[in-house]
Amino acid sequence: MNEVLKTLRERRSIRKYTSTAVPKELISEVIDAGLYAPSAMGTQNTAVIAVTDKKLRDRISAMNAAIMGREGFDPFYGAPVILIVLAKKDWANRVYDGSLVMGNLLNAAHAVGLGGIWIHRAKEEFESADGKAILSELGLSDEWEGIGHCALGYADGTSPAAAPRKENRVIWA
């Protein structure tokens, strides 16, 4: 089977990570694949924040957990790296373009031997005062909207099996 198609079929969301640091070169490969995602009219109105600093990672984790009403929970399942996808707020296709970036990040992570999972609530995080402060600390204005987080790291255990595919999801016309 073609390796790309194999990756697309085998990638699963990982919900438990080791604390092993991920080499910057591997993170860069994953990000590069994300940035090659299609974008409406080729505008490339997305950006990725690569969070490898544990203090910042834990700060964002706490914000995310508070939004979901589960303080003390790590919504990133122990992943040491968080890739946050942002899109220009005034771009009509921001959610679509950012979603394509997220898909590429997740598939690229699997292709290079890493685990990944899409975690929501980035929009709410970066609409908050603390989220805007983080953007400012990183030299970004609040013209960005959070699309999602790709928690990234080495899986602690085996990948879950694929659920059976539902029937009647293709309509030929």
MIROTI-320111 format. One record per atom (N, C-alpha, C): residue number from 1; residue in one letter; z, x, y negated. Coordinates in steps of 0.05 Angstrom, whole numbers, plus 5000, padded with zeros to 4 digits. Last residue first. Example, Ala and Ser with C-alpha at 12.3 -4.5 7.8 and 13.67 -1.06 7.14 Angstrom:
% residues 2
<2; 's'; <5142; 5257; 5045>> <2; 's'; <5143; 5273; 5021>> <2; 's'; <5157; 5258; 4999>> <1; 'a'; <5156; 5264; 5114>> <1; 'a'; <5156; 5246; 5090>> <1; 'a'; <5156; 5264; 5066>> 
***
This chain:
% residues 173
<173; 'a'; <4847; 4543; 4812>> <173; 'a'; <4831; 4522; 4800>> <173; 'a'; <4802; 4532; 4798>> <172; 'w'; <4907; 4549; 4847>> <172; 'w'; <4879; 4559; 4844>> <172; 'w'; <4863; 4537; 4832>> <171; 'i'; <4971; 4562; 4834>> <171; 'i'; <4952; 4540; 4833>> <171; 'i'; <4924; 4551; 4828>> <170; 'v'; <5028; 4585; 4862>> <170; 'v'; <5002; 4592; 4853>> <170; 'v'; <4984; 4568; 4856>> <169; 'r'; <5074; 4567; 4884>> <169; 'r'; <5076; 4577; 4857>> <169; 'r'; <5049; 4587; 4846>> <168; 'n'; <5087; 4548; 4937>> <168; 'n'; <5071; 4532; 4918>> <168; 'n'; <5074; 4541; 4889>> <167; 'e'; <5152; 4576; 4954>> <167; 'e'; <5125; 4567; 4960>> <167; 'e'; <5112; 4552; 4936>> <166; 'k'; <5188; 4634; 4934>> <166; 'k'; <5185; 4605; 4935>> <166; 'k'; <5156; 4598; 4940>> <165; 'r'; <5203; 4691; 4973>> <165; 'r'; <5187; 4679; 4951>> <165; 'r'; <5184; 4650; 4955>> <164; 'p'; <5268; 4710; 4992>> <164; 'p'; <5242; 4700; 4999>> <164; 'p'; <5228; 4687; 4975>> <163; 'a'; <5295; 4766; 4955>> <163; 'a'; <5297; 4738; 4964>> <163; 'a'; <5270; 4728; 4973>> <162; 'a'; <5299; 4833; 4978>> <162; 'a'; <5285; 4812; 4962>> <162; 'a'; <5291; 4785; 4973>> <161; 'a'; <5363; 4864; 4984>> <161; 'a'; <5338; 4855; 4995>> <161; 'a'; <5325; 4834; 4977>> <160; 'p'; <5391; 4912; 4938>> <160; 'p'; <5392; 4887; 4953>> <160; 'p'; <5364; 4880; 4963>> <159; 's'; <5396; 4982; 4951>> <159; 's'; <5385; 4960; 4935>> <159; 's'; <5386; 4934; 4951>> <158; 't'; <5458; 5013; 4969>> <158; 't'; <5430; 5007; 4974>> <158; 't'; <5421; 4984; 4956>> <157; 'g'; <5501; 5053; 4926>> <157; 'g'; <5495; 5036; 4949>> <157; 'g'; <5465; 5031; 4951>> <156; 'd'; <5496; 5057; 4864>> <156; 'd'; <5518; 5063; 4882>> <156; 'd'; <5515; 5044; 4906>> <155; 'a'; <5439; 5082; 4832>> <155; 'a'; <5452; 5060; 4846>> <155; 'a'; <5474; 5071; 4864>> <154; 'y'; <5441; 5117; 4771>> <154; 'y'; <5437; 5119; 4800>> <154; 'y'; <5453; 5097; 4814>> <153; 'g'; <5417; 5079; 4714>> <153; 'g'; <5432; 5100; 4727>> <153; 'g'; <5425; 5102; 4757>> <152; 'l'; <5419; 5032; 4662>> <152; 'l'; <5404; 5052; 4677>> <152; 'l'; <5422; 5072; 4689>> <151; 'a'; <5406; 4971; 4632>> <151; 'a'; <5427; 4988; 4642>> <151; 'a'; <5413; 5006; 4663>> <150; 'c'; <5371; 4951; 4581>> <150; 'c'; <5365; 4960; 4608>> <150; 'c'; <5387; 4980; 4615>> <149; 'h'; <5380; 4895; 4540>> <149; 'h'; <5390; 4921; 4548>> <149; 'h'; <5380; 4927; 4576>> <148; 'g'; <5340; 4861; 4490>> <148; 'g'; <5354; 4863; 4515>> <148; 'g'; <5363; 4892; 4520>> <147; 'i'; <5330; 4851; 4435>> <147; 'i'; <5315; 4836; 4456>> <147; 'i'; <5330; 4837; 4483>> <146; 'g'; <5354; 4848; 4370>> <146; 'g'; <5359; 4857; 4397>> <146; 'g'; <5345; 4839; 4417>> <145; 'e'; <5314; 4859; 4314>> <145; 'e'; <5327; 4839; 4331>> <145; 'e'; <5331; 4851; 4359>> <144; 'w'; <5315; 4893; 4251>> <144; 'w'; <5310; 4893; 4280>> <144; 'w'; <5326; 4871; 4294>> <143; 'e'; <5332; 4900; 4201>> <143; 'e'; <5306; 4885; 4204>> <143; 'e'; <5298; 4883; 4233>> <142; 'd'; <5376; 4929; 4188>> <142; 'd'; <5380; 4905; 4204>> <142; 'd'; <5355; 4888; 4205>> <141; 's'; <5353; 4997; 4197>> <141; 's'; <5361; 4974; 4181>> <141; 's'; <5366; 4950; 4199>> <140; 'l'; <5379; 5057; 4226>> <140; 'l'; <5361; 5034; 4228>> <140; 'l'; <5371; 5012; 4209>> <139; 'g'; <5413; 5100; 4233>> <139; 'g'; <5392; 5102; 4213>> <139; 'g'; <5372; 5080; 4214>> <138; 'l'; <5456; 5092; 4264>> <138; 'l'; <5434; 5105; 4277>> <138; 'l'; <5410; 5108; 4258>> <137; 'e'; <5489; 5064; 4230>> <137; 'e'; <5498; 5090; 4239>> <137; 'e'; <5475; 5106; 4251>> <136; 's'; <5460; 5016; 4229>> <136; 's'; <5461; 5032; 4205>> <136; 's'; <5470; 5061; 4212>> <135; 'l'; <5469; 4997; 4281>> <135; 'l'; <5442; 5003; 4272>> <135; 'l'; <5442; 5021; 4248>> <134; 'i'; <5525; 4991; 4277>> <134; 'i'; <5514; 5011; 4296>> <134; 'i'; <5485; 5018; 4288>> <133; 'a'; <5528; 4951; 4239>> <133; 'a'; <5539; 4977; 4232>> <133; 'a'; <5528; 4998; 4251>> <132; 'k'; <5505; 4909; 4267>> <132; 'k'; <5491; 4919; 4243>> <132; 'k'; <5502; 4947; 4235>> <131; 'g'; <5547; 4903; 4304>> <131; 'g'; <5520; 4911; 4313>> <131; 'g'; <5503; 4922; 4290>> <130; 'd'; <5589; 4887; 4271>> <130; 'd'; <5591; 4912; 4286>> <130; 'd'; <5564; 4922; 4295>> <129; 'a'; <5568; 4838; 4252>> <129; 'a'; <5574; 4860; 4233>> <129; 'a'; <5576; 4887; 4247>> <128; 's'; <5514; 4813; 4294>> <128; 's'; <5542; 4816; 4286>> <128; 's'; <5545; 4839; 4266>> <127; 'e'; <5464; 4818; 4312>> <127; 'e'; <5467; 4800; 4289>> <127; 'e'; <5495; 4801; 4278>> <126; 'f'; <5468; 4850; 4356>> <126; 'f'; <5458; 4862; 4331>> <126; 'f'; <5455; 4843; 4308>> <125; 'e'; <5491; 4813; 4393>> <125; 'e'; <5504; 4838; 4386>> <125; 'e'; <5495; 4848; 4359>> <124; 'e'; <5451; 4773; 4398>> <124; 'e'; <5477; 4767; 4386>> <124; 'e'; <5492; 4792; 4377>> <123; 'k'; <5411; 4805; 4424>> <123; 'k'; <5406; 4790; 4398>> <123; 'k'; <5432; 4785; 4384>> <122; 'a'; <5435; 4821; 4471>> <122; 'a'; <5429; 4841; 4450>> <122; 'a'; <5424; 4828; 4423>> <121; 'r'; <5443; 4786; 4513>> <121; 'r'; <5461; 4785; 4490>> <121; 'r'; <5457; 4807; 4469>> <120; 'h'; <5427; 4812; 4579>> <120; 'h'; <5422; 4797; 4555>> <120; 'h'; <5444; 4802; 4533>> <119; 'i'; <5403; 4864; 4619>> <119; 'i'; <5427; 4850; 4609>> <119; 'i'; <5421; 4837; 4582>> <118; 'w'; <5367; 4883; 4673>> <118; 'w'; <5364; 4872; 4647>> <118; 'w'; <5390; 4856; 4640>> <117; 'i'; <5378; 4944; 4709>> <117; 'i'; <5382; 4915; 4707>> <117; 'i'; <5379; 4906; 4678>> <116; 'g'; <5363; 4997; 4755>> <116; 'g'; <5364; 4985; 4728>> <116; 'g'; <5369; 4955; 4731>> <115; 'g'; <5365; 5062; 4786>> <115; 'g'; <5369; 5033; 4786>> <115; 'g'; <5370; 5023; 4758>> <114; 'l'; <5315; 5112; 4800>> <114; 'l'; <5338; 5102; 4786>> <114; 'l'; <5341; 5072; 4790>> <113; 'g'; <5267; 5133; 4819>> <113; 'g'; <5291; 5135; 4835>> <113; 'g'; <5317; 5126; 4822>> <112; 'v'; <5222; 5123; 4790>> <112; 'v'; <5232; 5151; 4789>> <112; 'v'; <5259; 5153; 4803>> <111; 'a'; <5213; 5069; 4798>> <111; 'a'; <5192; 5088; 4807>> <111; 'a'; <5203; 5117; 4807>> <110; 'h'; <5257; 5045; 4773>> <110; 'h'; <5255; 5044; 4802>> <110; 'h'; <5235; 5065; 4812>> <109; 'a'; <5241; 5056; 4719>> <109; 'a'; <5267; 5066; 4730>> <109; 'a'; <5266; 5067; 4761>> <108; 'a'; <5194; 5027; 4716>> <108; 'a'; <5193; 5056; 4714>> <108; 'a'; <5219; 5068; 4726>> <107; 'n'; <5214; 4975; 4718>> <107; 'n'; <5196; 4984; 4739>> <107; 'n'; <5194; 5014; 4739>> <106; 'l'; <5245; 4974; 4670>> <106; 'l'; <5257; 4968; 4696>> <106; 'l'; <5240; 4979; 4719>> <105; 'l'; <5207; 4985; 4630>> <105; 'l'; <5230; 5002; 4634>> <105; 'l'; <5242; 4999; 4662>> <104; 'n'; <5171; 4942; 4636>> <104; 'n'; <5162; 4969; 4642>> <104; 'n'; <5185; 4988; 4646>> <103; 'g'; <5205; 4900; 4620>> <103; 'g'; <5194; 4901; 4646>> <103; 'g'; <5184; 4928; 4654>> <102; 'm'; <5216; 4916; 4566>> <102; 'm'; <5237; 4914; 4586>> <102; 'm'; <5227; 4915; 4614>> <101; 'v'; <5164; 4910; 4544>> <101; 'v'; <5177; 4936; 4544>> <101; 'v'; <5199; 4936; 4566>> <100; 'l'; <5159; 4854; 4550>> <100; 'l'; <5140; 4872; 4565>> <100; 'l'; <5152; 4900; 4566>> <99; 's'; <5199; 4838; 4516>> <99; 's'; <5201; 4832; 4544>> <99; 's'; <5183; 4849; 4561>> <98; 'g'; <5178; 4853; 4466>> <98; 'g'; <5202; 4866; 4476>> <98; 'g'; <5206; 4861; 4506>> <97; 'd'; <5135; 4817; 4464>> <97; 'd'; <5130; 4846; 4464>> <97; 'd'; <5154; 4861; 4475>> <96; 'y'; <5163; 4768; 4463>> <96; 'y'; <5143; 4774; 4484>> <96; 'y'; <5139; 4804; 4486>> <95; 'v'; <5196; 4773; 4418>> <95; 'v'; <5208; 4769; 4444>> <95; 'v'; <5188; 4775; 4467>> <94; 'r'; <5157; 4782; 4376>> <94; 'r'; <5178; 4801; 4382>> <94; 'r'; <5190; 4798; 4410>> <93; 'n'; <5115; 4755; 4353>> <93; 'n'; <5114; 4761; 4382>> <93; 'n'; <5136; 4780; 4391>> <92; 'a'; <5125; 4753; 4298>> <92; 'a'; <5125; 4728; 4313>> <92; 'a'; <5126; 4733; 4344>> <91; 'w'; <5167; 4796; 4265>> <91; 'w'; <5143; 4795; 4282>> <91; 'w'; <5145; 4771; 4300>> <90; 'd'; <5213; 4803; 4236>> <90; 'd'; <5193; 4786; 4224>> <90; 'd'; <5167; 4785; 4241>> <89; 'k'; <5244; 4839; 4267>> <89; 'k'; <5252; 4811; 4264>> <89; 'k'; <5230; 4793; 4253>> <88; 'k'; <5218; 4883; 4314>> <88; 'k'; <5218; 4876; 4286>> <88; 'k'; <5224; 4846; 4283>> <87; 'a'; <5262; 4894; 4369>> <87; 'a'; <5236; 4887; 4359>> <87; 'a'; <5239; 4879; 4330>> <86; 'l'; <5294; 4936; 4419>> <86; 'l'; <5294; 4921; 4393>> <86; 'l'; <5265; 4914; 4386>> <85; 'v'; <5328; 4950; 4476>> <85; 'v'; <5301; 4944; 4465>> <85; 'v'; <5305; 4927; 4440>> <84; 'i'; <5368; 5002; 4497>> <84; 'i'; <5368; 4976; 4482>> <84; 'i'; <5340; 4973; 4470>> <83; 'l'; <5391; 5029; 4554>> <83; 'l'; <5367; 5029; 4537>> <83; 'l'; <5366; 5002; 4523>> <82; 'i'; <5446; 5063; 4573>> <82; 'i'; <5437; 5037; 4564>> <82; 'i'; <5413; 5041; 4546>> <81; 'v'; <5477; 5098; 4626>> <81; 'v'; <5456; 5098; 4605>> <81; 'v'; <5449; 5069; 4598>> <80; 'p'; <5513; 5092; 4667>> <80; 'p'; <5519; 5111; 4646>> <80; 'p'; <5500; 5111; 4622>> <79; 'a'; <5537; 5030; 4692>> <79; 'a'; <5513; 5047; 4687>> <79; 'a'; <5519; 5066; 4664>> <78; 'g'; <5578; 4994; 4701>> <78; 'g'; <5583; 5022; 4704>> <78; 'g'; <5560; 5041; 4700>> <77; 'y'; <5557; 4943; 4689>> <77; 'y'; <5563; 4950; 4717>> <77; 'y'; <5567; 4980; 4721>> <76; 'f'; <5551; 4922; 4640>> <76; 'f'; <5531; 4941; 4648>> <76; 'f'; <5537; 4954; 4675>> <75; 'p'; <5594; 4890; 4628>> <75; 'p'; <5569; 4876; 4634>> <75; 'p'; <5546; 4895; 4643>> <74; 'd'; <5656; 4899; 4647>> <74; 'd'; <5634; 4916; 4639>> <74; 'd'; <5608; 4902; 4647>> <73; 'f'; <5711; 4862; 4620>> <73; 'f'; <5690; 4864; 4640>> <73; 'f'; <5668; 4883; 4629>> <72; 'g'; <5742; 4856; 4575>> <72; 'g'; <5752; 4874; 4596>> <72; 'g'; <5732; 4878; 4619>> <71; 'e'; <5723; 4789; 4563>> <71; 'e'; <5734; 4814; 4553>> <71; 'e'; <5746; 4830; 4576>> <70; 'r'; <5682; 4748; 4567>> <70; 'r'; <5694; 4762; 4590>> <70; 'r'; <5705; 4789; 4582>> <69; 'g'; <5648; 4721; 4533>> <69; 'g'; <5674; 4710; 4538>> <69; 'g'; <5688; 4723; 4561>> <68; 'm'; <5601; 4743; 4517>> <68; 'm'; <5600; 4726; 4541>> <68; 'm'; <5627; 4715; 4548>> <67; 'i'; <5620; 4773; 4474>> <67; 'i'; <5601; 4751; 4469>> <67; 'i'; <5600; 4732; 4493>> <66; 'a'; <5652; 4810; 4501>> <66; 'a'; <5664; 4791; 4483>> <66; 'a'; <5646; 4767; 4478>> <65; 'a'; <5612; 4840; 4527>> <65; 'a'; <5632; 4825; 4543>> <65; 'a'; <5645; 4804; 4526>> <64; 'n'; <5587; 4864; 4482>> <64; 'n'; <5572; 4846; 4500>> <64; 'n'; <5591; 4828; 4516>> <63; 'm'; <5628; 4896; 4462>> <63; 'm'; <5616; 4875; 4445>> <63; 'm'; <5602; 4854; 4463>> <62; 'a'; <5636; 4930; 4506>> <62; 'a'; <5658; 4912; 4497>> <62; 'a'; <5647; 4890; 4480>> <61; 's'; <5587; 4957; 4506>> <61; 's'; <5595; 4941; 4529>> <61; 's'; <5617; 4921; 4522>> <60; 'i'; <5589; 4983; 4458>> <60; 'i'; <5569; 4962; 4461>> <60; 'i'; <5576; 4945; 4485>> <59; 'r'; <5631; 5019; 4471>> <59; 'r'; <5634; 5001; 4447>> <59; 'r'; <5614; 4978; 4450>> <58; 'd'; <5609; 5047; 4513>> <58; 'd'; <5633; 5030; 4518>> <58; 'd'; <5637; 5011; 4495>> <57; 'r'; <5568; 5074; 4486>> <57; 'r'; <5562; 5057; 4509>> <57; 'r'; <5585; 5037; 4514>> <56; 'l'; <5598; 5105; 4450>> <56; 'l'; <5581; 5084; 4440>> <56; 'l'; <5574; 5064; 4462>> <55; 'k'; <5624; 5138; 4489>> <55; 'k'; <5640; 5123; 4469>> <55; 'k'; <5623; 5100; 4458>> <54; 'k'; <5582; 5163; 4517>> <54; 'k'; <5600; 5144; 4531>> <54; 'k'; <5616; 5127; 4511>> <53; 'd'; <5516; 5168; 4499>> <53; 'd'; <5543; 5175; 4490>> <53; 'd'; <5562; 5154; 4501>> <52; 't'; <5468; 5146; 4510>> <52; 't'; <5479; 5163; 4531>> <52; 't'; <5508; 5172; 4524>> <51; 'v'; <5423; 5100; 4494>> <51; 'v'; <5451; 5105; 4491>> <51; 'v'; <5461; 5121; 4515>> <50; 'a'; <5366; 5096; 4461>> <50; 'a'; <5375; 5108; 4486>> <50; 'a'; <5405; 5116; 4482>> <49; 'i'; <5333; 5043; 4435>> <49; 'i'; <5356; 5060; 4430>> <49; 'i'; <5365; 5070; 4457>> <48; 'v'; <5266; 5031; 4421>> <48; 'v'; <5286; 5034; 4442>> <48; 'v'; <5308; 5052; 4432>> <47; 'a'; <5224; 4982; 4389>> <47; 'a'; <5237; 5008; 4389>> <47; 'a'; <5258; 5007; 4412>> <46; 't'; <5163; 4949; 4370>> <46; 't'; <5187; 4951; 4385>> <46; 't'; <5199; 4979; 4383>> <45; 'n'; <5110; 4939; 4352>> <45; 'n'; <5133; 4932; 4335>> <45; 'n'; <5160; 4931; 4350>> <44; 'q'; <5056; 4951; 4366>> <44; 'q'; <5078; 4968; 4374>> <44; 'q'; <5103; 4964; 4356>> <43; 't'; <5007; 4924; 4357>> <43; 't'; <5024; 4931; 4335>> <43; 't'; <5047; 4950; 4341>> <42; 'g'; <4965; 4904; 4388>> <42; 'g'; <4970; 4933; 4388>> <42; 'g'; <4990; 4942; 4367>> <41; 'm'; <4966; 4849; 4390>> <41; 'm'; <4948; 4862; 4371>> <41; 'm'; <4953; 4892; 4368>> <40; 'a'; <5026; 4853; 4424>> <40; 'a'; <5007; 4835; 4411>> <40; 'a'; <4992; 4850; 4389>> <39; 's'; <5027; 4906; 4471>> <39; 's'; <5039; 4892; 4449>> <39; 's'; <5018; 4876; 4435>> <38; 'p'; <5041; 4934; 4536>> <38; 'p'; <5024; 4921; 4517>> <38; 'p'; <5039; 4908; 4494>> <37; 'a'; <5080; 4994; 4542>> <37; 'a'; <5076; 4966; 4548>> <37; 'a'; <5057; 4954; 4528>> <36; 'y'; <5094; 5045; 4530>> <36; 'y'; <5066; 5041; 4536>> <36; 'y'; <5060; 5012; 4544>> <35; 'l'; <5148; 5046; 4526>> <35; 'l'; <5133; 5046; 4501>> <35; 'l'; <5103; 5043; 4505>> <34; 'g'; <5162; 5050; 4580>> <34; 'g'; <5168; 5025; 4565>> <34; 'g'; <5152; 5023; 4540>> <33; 'a'; <5147; 5102; 4591>> <33; 'a'; <5133; 5080; 4605>> <33; 'a'; <5138; 5053; 4590>> <32; 'd'; <5185; 5128; 4559>> <32; 'd'; <5156; 5131; 4553>> <32; 'd'; <5140; 5108; 4567>> <31; 'i'; <5232; 5115; 4585>> <31; 'i'; <5227; 5104; 4558>> <31; 'i'; <5197; 5106; 4552>> <30; 'v'; <5225; 5144; 4633>> <30; 'v'; <5228; 5115; 4634>> <30; 'v'; <5221; 5103; 4607>> <29; 'e'; <5223; 5196; 4612>> <29; 'e'; <5200; 5186; 4628>> <29; 'e'; <5201; 5155; 4628>> <28; 's'; <5274; 5200; 4589>> <28; 's'; <5250; 5201; 4572>> <28; 's'; <5226; 5190; 4586>> <27; 'i'; <5306; 5201; 4635>> <27; 'i'; <5309; 5179; 4616>> <27; 'i'; <5284; 5177; 4598>> <26; 'l'; <5289; 5250; 4655>> <26; 'l'; <5283; 5225; 4670>> <26; 'l'; <5286; 5201; 4652>> <25; 'e'; <5307; 5285; 4616>> <25; 'e'; <5279; 5284; 4622>> <25; 'e'; <5271; 5258; 4637>> <24; 'k'; <5363; 5279; 4618>> <24; 'k'; <5348; 5269; 4594>> <24; 'k'; <5318; 5266; 4600>> <23; 'p'; <5391; 5258; 4680>> <23; 'p'; <5378; 5278; 4663>> <23; 'p'; <5361; 5266; 4641>> <22; 'v'; <5449; 5220; 4683>> <22; 'v'; <5420; 5219; 4687>> <22; 'v'; <5407; 5240; 4669>> <21; 'a'; <5511; 5233; 4715>> <21; 'a'; <5494; 5233; 4691>> <21; 'a'; <5465; 5234; 4699>> <20; 't'; <5545; 5189; 4758>> <20; 't'; <5528; 5213; 4756>> <20; 't'; <5510; 5211; 4731>> <19; 's'; <5575; 5146; 4771>> <19; 's'; <5579; 5157; 4744>> <19; 's'; <5562; 5182; 4739>> <18; 't'; <5534; 5096; 4802>> <18; 't'; <5552; 5119; 4803>> <18; 't'; <5556; 5129; 4775>> <17; 'y'; <5535; 5023; 4796>> <17; 'y'; <5524; 5050; 4791>> <17; 'y'; <5544; 5072; 4796>> <16; 'k'; <5515; 4959; 4811>> <16; 'k'; <5536; 4979; 4816>> <16; 'k'; <5523; 5007; 4814>> <15; 'r'; <5472; 4925; 4809>> <15; 'r'; <5497; 4916; 4796>> <15; 'r'; <5520; 4934; 4803>> <14; 'i'; <5403; 4924; 4798>> <14; 'i'; <5425; 4939; 4810>> <14; 'i'; <5451; 4932; 4794>> <13; 's'; <5348; 4885; 4815>> <13; 's'; <5369; 4890; 4796>> <13; 's'; <5393; 4903; 4810>> <12; 'r'; <5293; 4919; 4847>> <12; 'r'; <5313; 4898; 4847>> <12; 'r'; <5333; 4905; 4825>> <11; 'r'; <5227; 4934; 4869>> <11; 'r'; <5248; 4937; 4849>> <11; 'r'; <5267; 4913; 4849>> <10; 'e'; <5186; 4923; 4906>> <10; 'e'; <5212; 4932; 4916>> <10; 'e'; <5234; 4934; 4895>> <9; 'r'; <5140; 4907; 4879>> <9; 'r'; <5151; 4889; 4900>> <9; 'r'; <5180; 4897; 4908>> <8; 'l'; <5130; 4949; 4845>> <8; 'l'; <5133; 4922; 4834>> <8; 'l'; <5146; 4903; 4854>> <7; 't'; <5123; 4991; 4882>> <7; 't'; <5145; 4992; 4863>> <7; 't'; <5151; 4964; 4852>> <6; 'k'; <5075; 4973; 4907>> <6; 'k'; <5100; 4976; 4923>> <6; 'k'; <5124; 4976; 4904>> <5; 'l'; <5040; 4977; 4864>> <5; 'l'; <5046; 4951; 4875>> <5; 'l'; <5071; 4951; 4892>> <4; 'v'; <5041; 5033; 4858>> <4; 'v'; <5049; 5016; 4836>> <4; 'v'; <5056; 4988; 4846>> <3; 'e'; <5021; 5051; 4909>> <3; 'e'; <5049; 5057; 4900>> <3; 'e'; <5058; 5040; 4877>> <2; 'n'; <4987; 5009; 4955>> <2; 'n'; <4986; 5023; 4929>> <2; 'n'; <5015; 5027; 4919>> <1; 'm'; <5000; 5017; 5024>> <1; 'm'; <5000; 5000; 5000>> <1; 'm'; <5000; 5018; 4975>> 
***
